[in-house]
Amino acid sequence: TSRTLSNGTVTGMGIAASSSSTVTSSLASSTPAKYVMFQANPSNTQRVAIGDVTVDETAASVVGLILSPGERSAWIPCDDLVDFYADVQVSGEKVLVLYVN
């Protein structure tokens, strides 16, 4: 889904994080973007973490942006969605992604 604005296009997609305890490879293939916003799917049962390749949602070593079910980030400046990764507590949890290119 996308919507064209005067300064770019906002596009949305849903990404399923593959498995708990394993960092999901980049959230998208090379997709240039100026800004990105992440939201943990409201139907998730546990939190998700978003970050770079070192992202880790485990309580002992949290690295990244932690989102509880339904929670969303602010708009984050970026160059490409391929730079973002997800880690989840429960296999199959989803991350919703909105971006402006």
DAMO-V943514 format. One record per helix or strand of 3 or more residues. SS is the DSSP state (H for helix, E for strand). FROM is the first residue (numbers start at 1). TO is the last residue. If there is no record, write none. Layout:
ss = (SS SS)
from = (FROM FROM)
to = (TO TO)
This chain:
ss = (E E E E H E H E E)
from = (2 8 35 48 59 65 81 85 94)
to = (5 16 40 51 61 67 83 88 100)
